[in-house]
Each structure stands twice: as C-alpha cells, then as structure tokens.
C-alpha cells in the first residue's frame, strides 16, 4: 500500500478564486434583490453569475487554473 498522497489541487488557483468571488457577489446581490423585490437586479445577478463562470473558465484556459502555465506552485 502506498502512503503517497496526490493533491488534485482543489481549485487553489487564481482562476478558481476569481470565479468564486464573482459568483458569491452575484449570489449575495441576487438574494438581497429578491428580498427587496427588485426583479431586474435579480436577473442582473443571474447574468453576473454566468459571467463569473465564464471568467473562471477563460482564466483556466489562459493558464491560471490548477497546474496552469502561469501559476507558481506553493510548497506545502
């Protein structure tokens, strides 16, 4: 049995963090807008959520994802 642990990355990358921050912001804005019954802002937050997903994907493709060309690995 091997005790070697291979770390899959768990999203510790600039692409993942950027996407999560944008999507959390969108979710927060959408929740407040839903509570205050501001429908246009709810739908705008849905669009922002999709933008966060696309930004994360684009940054990962540009080399800022886990094991990307432009990301320096951290020593644990």
Buried (B, 14 or more C-beta within 10 A) or exposed (E): EEEEEEEEBEBEBBBBBBBEEBBEBBBEBBEEBEEEEBEEBBEBBBEBBEBBBEBBEEBBEEBBBBEBEEBEEEEE
